[in-house]
Amino acid sequence: MDSEHNFYTGLTQDLSGGGLFVATHHIRPIGEVVRVNFTLPALRDPIEALTQVRWVRSSDVGGGGGGPGMGLMFIELSAKAKEAIKGFLRQRDSLLFDVD
């Protein structure tokens, strides 16, 4: 990911059709526009997207873990990238399970 003058790396922990969460200590301010590049298993070329910081987590939350990072909303994403993300999300196992 990069901002106007900086390049950072982070670990993508959550991906949806609307954005992603990046685990990083290089937190950017809410509202800042950030260009990100990430790869998906089925793609040869990385996806490039323009995103906006929507929320941040600056340190461990409560006792349940969850390190620092930020939620990024896609604001510019090619049609090819959108389709690749949709395909990836259809193929991965759900993390939610019904409990009786």
N, C-alpha and C positions, 0 to 999 in steps of 0.2 A: 504494500500500500504506500502511497506517497501523498504528501501535501505539496503546496507550492514549491517549497525548497528542501524538502526532506524525504528520505526513503526509509521505510520501517518494515519490519517483518512481524508477523503474528501468526497464530494458529487459528484457523477457522474451526469453531466448535459447533456451530449450528447454522444451517442454511435453509431458507424457505424461498418461495417465489417472490417475496417482497424484500428480502435482504438477508443479512447474515450477522452473526456474532463473531468478533475477532478477539481472541484472548491475547492481550498485549499489555505491557507496562507503559507503552507510548500512547497514553490516552489523549485524544484530541477533544477540543471543546464541542459541546452540543451545538449543532447547526453548521459546523464546518464541513465543507465539501472535500471528499477524499477519493482519489482514484485507487482502485484495488485490482489486482490480478490474482486469479486463483485457478487451480486445475480441478477437473473432475476425472474420475477413473476412465471413463469411456472416450475422453477427448484427447487428441494429440496436442492441440494448441491451448494455451491458457485463455481463460475468459477475462476480459477487461471490462470493468464497470465503473461508472461514476456513482458515488454514494454520498449520503449525508449522515452525519452522526446524529442519531435520534436519542440515545441514552447511553450512560456510562456506568460502569461498576469499577470503582477505584481500588477496592481491596476486598478481602474475604468478607462475605456477607454472612452474618450470624455464625453458627457453628457448622453450617452445612456445606462449607467449601464455596467454590465459585470464585476463582481468582479475578484479577482485574481484566478489564476489556471494555469493548463498546459495541453497541448495536448499530449497524449501518443499514440504511434503507436505500435500495436501488433507485436512482433517479435517471440514469441513462444506461440502457442495456440493449444490445443488438437483439434482433428477432432470433437469430441463430443461438445466441447465449440463453435466451428465455426458454427456447425449446429444449436445449441441452439440460438446463436446470430442472425443467418439468420431467424429462425422461429420467434423470437421476433420482428425483424425489419419488417417482412411481416405483422404481426398482428397489429402493432401500427399505429395510424393515422398519415398521413403526416402532417408536419408543413408548407409545401409550398402549396400555392394556386395560380391558374392562375388568373390573373387580366386582364380585358379587357381594 
